[in-house]
Amino acid sequence: ASEGKDGASAAENTPPRVPQGKPGERSSVFYSAGQFFFEYLVVVSLKKMPDGHYEPKITYQFPKRENLLKGQKEEEERLLQAIPLFCFPDGNNWAPVTEFTSETFSFVLTNVDGSRKIGYCRRLLPSGRGVQLPEVFCIISCLGCFGLFSKILDEVEKRRQISMAVIYPFMQGLRESPFPAPGKTVTIKSFIPESGTELIELTRPVDAHLEHVEFQALLQRLSPHLILHIFASAVLERRLIFLAEELSVLSQCIHAVAALLYPFTWAHTYIPVVPECLLDTVCCPTPFMVGIQMRHLERVLEQPMEEALIVDLCEGKIIRAVGDEEEILPGKLQNEMLISLNRHNNNNNEHTSEQVNALVSEAFVHFFVRLVGHYASYIKWGRSSSGTFQERAFCKAIASKSCRRFVKKFVKTNMFSLFIEEAEKSRIPQEGNG
């Protein structure tokens, strides 16, 4: 997703109103190829209410959902009620305009069973003369690949300029195509009046865990030093609040922060653009990572909240901190990461965004490998092939005092427990291991 005219970004929102999955469910989005590209496309428009305010409503849905079972219907209803709120999270004080820069962002809804659906949104002004209200084209999919869906939304926007009727054959073609494997391409034929049949190629990046991320967004707005303070807070599962005015900036930066934790996964509340009506999320005593529009800063600071790290993405500074952020990560490793981040920061755009993603990710993965990479040797396997993690021996094996001090805290986090739980279950049978 590039910062083009629409400031494309990726976000994951887990709305409190859609029941959450069980605590400790993995939020990472790994999918097999060959699935449907998307479940449906909805158009969300602003409708004027009697009190003069505008309310977002779904005005179009493709394909129509008719033959659903009763239980499915309720689940579907709940999902469809939440979508408009996240397409227009910035409240209902809208007014018709003649110009509006289209923007791209995405959110995540969690189902009752803990499965997740992503909404990829393009907010734009319908073509036509005079003042109008923006509308949102939102594609609901179980697949996490922001770059790919940005390209699909480009095609939707192009067709929208001609006529709504031209969108449907394209979406139908997409629905009938299998989702490609990483590094592979799928070609979709699409007919447009006046210009004939077009072939649209959609390619997935080779590295699946980076296909939903843009690290450059963070490096452009925050110094490497601050990025490490934020990373340290996230690693210990604290409360993080990010502020910016644009949805695309918020969602893009928060998505990048969550991706720094790879191969671990943030398993708590995660709402890159908090809808206005859910602002009291910041009073929550549990860990969260949320994005709030700058216009709500006063309201946020007035809320009775526990210790949190508040980051201003416009000014590139920290507004409120716990105070120990500098001391969380082991000094030597922190310096190595700082050197690495500074290098990418000063490369004067010599690297493509994919290269920056790979280099930044590598520095953080290396940090985890150095500290906890020996975990596999401390899983004791029983006869039944289920493993038990030997936590004390694992921590004791770390020679450096500062590293051991950090790891003792890290092993208590939800993300480490989840990771180890998976490892205890997923033994690859090896010869001679009893």
C-alpha positions in Angstrom: 0.0 0.0 0.0 1.8 3.2 -1.1 1.2 6.7 0.2 -0.3 7.7 -3.1 -3.0 10.3 -3.7 -5.2 8.4 -1.3 -2.7 7.8 1.5 -3.3 4.1 1.5 -3.0 2.4 4.8 -3.8 -0.7 6.7 -5.7 -1.0 9.9 -7.3 -3.5 12.1 -10.2 -2.5 14.2 -11.8 -4.8 16.7 -15.0 -3.1 17.7 -16.1 -3.7 21.3 -19.7 -4.0 20.1 -19.0 -7.2 18.1 -18.3 -9.9 20.7 -14.7 -10.6 21.0 -13.1 -14.0 20.5 -11.8 -15.8 23.6 -8.8 -13.9 25.1 -5.6 -15.2 23.7 -6.9 -16.0 20.2 -4.3 -15.3 17.5 -5.1 -12.2 15.5 -2.6 -12.9 12.8 -4.2 -13.4 9.4 -2.7 -16.4 7.6 -4.7 -18.0 4.9 -4.4 -20.7 2.3 -4.5 -19.7 -1.3 -7.6 -20.7 -3.3 -10.2 -19.1 -1.0 -12.7 -16.6 -2.2 -11.2 -13.1 -2.6 -14.1 -11.5 -0.7 -17.4 -12.1 0.9 -19.1 -8.9 -0.2 -18.9 -5.4 -1.4 -21.0 -2.8 0.4 -21.5 0.9 -0.3 -21.9 3.0 2.8 -23.5 6.5 2.3 -24.4 9.3 4.7 -28.1 9.8 5.3 -29.4 13.0 6.8 -31.4 12.5 10.0 -34.3 14.7 11.2 -32.0 16.4 13.7 -29.7 17.6 10.8 -26.9 15.1 11.6 -25.7 12.5 9.1 -25.7 8.8 9.8 -23.8 6.2 7.8 -26.0 3.5 6.3 -25.4 0.6 3.9 -27.0 1.6 0.6 -25.8 -1.3 -1.5 -24.7 -4.9 -0.9 -23.2 -7.4 -3.4 -23.9 -10.2 -3.5 -27.3 -10.2 -1.8 -27.6 -12.5 1.2 -30.8 -14.4 1.2 -30.4 -18.1 1.9 -28.8 -17.8 5.3 -29.6 -20.1 8.3 -31.1 -18.4 11.4 -27.8 -18.4 13.4 -25.9 -17.1 10.4 -28.4 -14.3 9.9 -27.9 -12.9 13.4 -24.2 -13.0 13.0 -24.4 -11.4 9.6 -26.8 -8.7 11.0 -24.4 -7.9 13.8 -21.6 -7.6 11.3 -23.6 -5.4 8.9 -24.5 -3.1 11.8 -20.9 -2.5 12.7 -19.6 -1.8 9.2 -21.0 1.7 8.7 -19.5 2.8 12.1 -16.0 1.9 10.9 -16.4 3.3 7.4 -17.2 6.7 9.0 -15.5 6.5 12.5 -15.1 10.3 12.6 -18.6 11.0 13.9 -21.6 12.4 12.1 -20.7 16.1 11.6 -20.5 16.0 7.9 -21.4 18.7 5.3 -21.6 18.3 1.5 -18.4 19.3 -0.2 -17.2 19.9 -3.8 -13.7 18.4 -3.2 -12.5 15.5 -1.2 -9.2 13.5 -1.4 -10.1 9.9 -1.6 -8.5 7.8 1.1 -7.9 4.1 1.7 -7.9 2.3 5.1 -9.0 -1.0 6.6 -10.5 -2.4 9.8 -11.1 -5.8 11.4 -14.3 -7.2 12.9 -14.1 -10.1 15.3 -16.9 -12.7 15.2 -18.3 -14.5 18.1 -16.1 -17.6 17.3 -13.0 -15.4 17.3 -12.6 -15.5 13.5 -11.8 -12.2 11.9 -13.1 -10.3 8.8 -11.3 -7.4 7.3 -13.0 -4.4 5.8 -11.0 -2.7 3.0 -12.3 0.8 2.5 -12.0 3.5 -0.2 -13.7 6.8 0.8 -14.4 9.0 -2.2 -16.8 11.6 -3.6 -19.3 10.3 -6.1 -18.7 11.7 -9.6 -21.1 14.4 -10.6 -21.6 18.2 -10.3 -22.2 20.3 -7.3 -21.7 19.6 -3.6 -21.9 16.0 -2.4 -21.2 13.8 0.5 -18.4 11.2 0.4 -19.4 7.5 0.3 -17.3 4.4 1.2 -16.8 1.3 -0.9 -16.0 -1.4 1.5 -14.9 -4.9 0.6 -15.3 -7.5 3.4 -12.9 -10.4 3.2 -11.2 -13.0 5.4 -7.9 -12.4 3.6 -5.2 -10.1 4.8 -3.4 -8.5 1.9 -3.7 -4.7 1.9 -1.7 -4.0 -1.3 -3.8 -6.3 -3.3 -7.1 -4.9 -2.1 -5.9 -1.3 -2.7 -5.4 -2.3 -6.3 -8.9 -3.8 -6.4 -10.3 -0.6 -4.9 -8.5 1.4 -7.6 -10.4 -0.6 -10.2 -13.7 -0.1 -8.3 -13.1 3.6 -8.1 -12.3 3.8 -11.9 -15.5 2.0 -12.7 -17.5 4.2 -10.3 -16.6 7.2 -12.4 -18.4 5.5 -15.4 -21.4 3.9 -13.6 -22.2 1.7 -10.7 -23.4 -1.0 -13.2 -19.8 -1.5 -14.5 -18.6 -2.4 -11.0 -20.7 -5.6 -10.7 -19.3 -7.7 -13.6 -15.8 -6.9 -12.3 -16.7 -8.0 -8.7 -18.4 -11.1 -10.0 -15.3 -12.0 -12.0 -13.2 -11.5 -8.8 -15.6 -13.6 -6.8 -15.1 -16.5 -9.2 -11.3 -16.3 -9.1 -9.2 -18.2 -6.5 -7.0 -16.2 -4.1 -3.4 -16.6 -5.3 -0.6 -18.1 -3.3 2.2 -15.8 -2.1 4.3 -14.6 -5.0 1.6 -15.8 -7.5 -0.6 -13.8 -9.9 -4.3 -14.1 -10.8 -5.6 -12.4 -14.0 -9.1 -11.1 -14.2 -10.9 -10.2 -17.4 -13.1 -7.2 -17.2 -15.1 -5.4 -19.9 -15.5 -1.6 -19.7 -17.8 0.2 -22.2 -15.8 2.4 -24.6 -12.5 0.7 -23.8 -13.3 -3.0 -24.3 -11.9 -5.9 -22.3 -9.2 -5.3 -19.9 -6.9 -7.9 -18.2 -6.2 -7.0 -14.6 -3.3 -8.8 -12.9 -3.3 -9.1 -9.1 -0.1 -10.4 -7.5 0.6 -11.3 -3.9 4.0 -10.5 -2.4 6.3 -13.4 -1.7 6.6 -12.7 2.0 3.1 -13.2 3.3 3.7 -11.7 6.8 4.6 -8.3 5.4 1.8 -8.0 2.8 -0.3 -6.0 5.2 2.3 -3.5 6.3 4.1 -0.2 5.5 7.0 0.4 7.9 8.0 3.6 6.0 4.9 5.2 7.5 6.4 5.0 11.0 9.9 6.0 9.9 8.5 9.1 8.2 6.7 10.3 11.4 8.8 9.1 14.3 12.4 9.0 15.2 14.0 5.6 15.6 14.4 6.4 19.3 10.7 6.8 19.8 9.9 3.8 17.6 11.9 1.7 20.1 10.1 3.3 23.1 6.8 2.3 21.4 8.1 -1.2 20.6 9.2 -1.7 24.2 5.8 -0.7 25.5 4.0 -3.0 23.0 6.3 -5.9 23.9 5.3 -5.7 27.5 1.6 -5.4 26.5 0.9 -1.9 27.8 -1.7 0.6 26.8 -0.8 2.6 23.6 -2.8 5.5 22.2 -1.8 7.0 18.8 -3.1 10.4 17.7 -3.4 11.8 14.2 -6.2 13.5 12.2 -6.2 11.3 9.0 -7.6 7.8 9.2 -5.0 6.6 6.8 -2.1 7.8 8.9 -3.5 6.3 12.1 -4.4 3.0 10.7 -1.1 2.6 8.8 1.1 3.5 11.7 -0.7 1.3 14.2 -0.6 -1.6 11.8 3.1 -1.2 11.4 3.7 -1.1 15.2 1.7 -4.4 15.6 3.8 -5.9 12.8 7.1 -5.1 14.7 6.1 -7.8 17.1 6.3 -10.6 14.5 6.6 -13.6 15.0 4.5 -12.7 18.1 0.9 -11.4 17.8 -0.8 -8.6 19.7 -3.8 -10.4 21.3 -5.6 -7.5 23.0 -7.9 -4.7 22.0 -6.7 -3.3 18.7 -8.7 -0.4 17.1 -6.6 1.8 14.8 -9.4 4.3 14.3 -11.7 4.4 17.3 -15.2 5.6 16.3 -16.3 8.7 18.2 -19.0 6.8 20.1 -16.4 4.3 21.5 -13.9 6.8 22.9 -14.3 5.6 26.4 -12.3 2.5 25.3 -9.3 4.4 26.8 -10.6 3.9 30.3 -10.2 0.2 29.8 -7.8 -1.3 32.5 -6.6 -4.1 30.1 -3.9 -3.6 27.4 -5.0 -1.9 24.2 -3.5 -0.4 21.0 -5.8 2.3 19.6 -5.8 5.3 17.3 -7.8 8.4 18.0 -8.3 11.5 15.8 -6.5 14.5 17.0 -9.7 16.5 17.4 -10.6 14.3 20.4 -7.3 14.9 22.3 -8.9 17.0 25.0 -11.6 14.4 25.6 -9.1 11.6 25.8 -6.9 13.5 28.3 -9.9 14.2 30.5 -10.8 10.5 30.8 -9.8 8.6 34.0 -7.3 6.2 32.5 -4.5 3.9 33.7 -0.9 4.5 32.7 -0.6 4.7 28.9 1.9 5.8 26.3 0.3 8.6 24.2 2.0 9.2 20.8 1.4 12.2 18.6 2.0 11.1 15.0 1.6 14.7 13.6 4.4 16.2 15.6 6.3 13.0 16.0 6.5 13.1 19.8 5.3 11.4 22.9 2.6 13.3 24.9 2.4 11.1 27.9 4.7 8.2 29.0 5.1 5.8 31.9 8.7 7.0 32.3 10.7 3.8 32.1 10.5 3.2 28.3 14.2 3.8 27.9 15.1 1.0 30.4 12.8 -1.8 29.2 14.9 -3.3 26.4 18.4 -4.7 27.1 20.9 -1.8 26.3 23.2 -3.6 23.9 20.4 -4.9 21.7 18.6 -1.6 21.9 21.6 0.1 20.5 22.0 -2.4 17.7 18.4 -1.8 16.7 18.9 1.9 16.8 21.8 1.7 14.5 19.8 -0.5 12.1 16.8 1.8 12.1 19.0 4.9 11.6 20.5 3.3 8.6 17.1 2.8 6.9 16.0 6.3 8.0 18.9 8.0 6.3 18.9 6.0 3.0 17.4 8.9 1.1 14.8 6.7 -0.5 17.3 4.4 -2.0 15.2 1.4 -1.0 11.7 0.5 -2.2 9.0 0.2 0.4 9.3 -3.7 0.2 13.0 -3.5 0.9 12.4 -1.2 3.9 9.8 -3.6 5.2 12.1 -6.5 4.9 15.1 -4.7 6.5 13.1 -3.3 9.4 11.3 -6.6 10.1 14.7 -8.4 10.0 16.1 -6.1 12.8 13.1 -6.8 15.1 13.0 -10.6 14.3 16.7 -10.7 15.0 16.1 -9.1 18.5 13.6 -11.9 19.3 15.9 -14.6 18.0 18.8 -13.3 20.1 16.6 -13.3 23.3 14.2 -16.1 23.0 15.4 -18.1 20.0 16.5 -21.0 22.2 12.8 -21.7 23.3 12.6 -24.9 21.3 15.3 -26.6 23.3 13.3 -26.1 26.5 10.1 -27.8 25.4 10.1 -31.2 27.0 8.2 -33.8 24.9 6.1 -36.4 26.5 5.2 -39.8 25.0 1.9 -38.4 23.7 3.8 -35.9 21.6 2.5 -32.9 23.6 5.2 -30.6 24.9 5.8 -28.8 28.2 7.8 -25.6 28.3 10.5 -25.4 31.0 10.2 -21.7 31.8 12.8 -21.5 34.6 15.5 -23.4 32.8 14.8 -21.4 29.7 15.4 -18.0 31.5 18.4 -19.4 33.5 20.1 -20.3 30.2 20.4 -16.6 29.3 23.9 -15.4 30.3 23.5 -11.6 30.2 21.8 -10.2 33.3 20.0 -7.4 31.5 18.7 -9.8 28.8 17.5 -12.2 31.5 15.7 -9.4 33.4 13.8 -8.5 30.2 13.0 -12.1 29.3 11.6 -12.8 32.7 9.0 -10.1 32.1 8.4 -11.0 28.5 7.6 -14.7 29.3 4.7 -13.5 31.4 3.0 -11.7 28.4 0.0 -13.1 26.6 1.8 -13.0 23.3 4.6 -15.2 24.5 2.2 -17.7 26.2 0.2 -18.0 23.0 3.4 -18.5 20.9 4.6 -21.3 23.3 1.1 -22.9 23.4 1.3 -23.2 19.6 4.8 -24.6 19.8 3.8 -27.2 22.5 1.1 -28.4 20.2 2.9 -28.4 16.9 5.7 -30.8 17.3 7.4 -31.8 14.1 8.2 -35.5 14.7 12.0 -35.9 14.8 13.7 -39.3 14.7 15.2 -40.3 18.1 13.2 -37.8 20.2 11.4 -39.6 23.0 
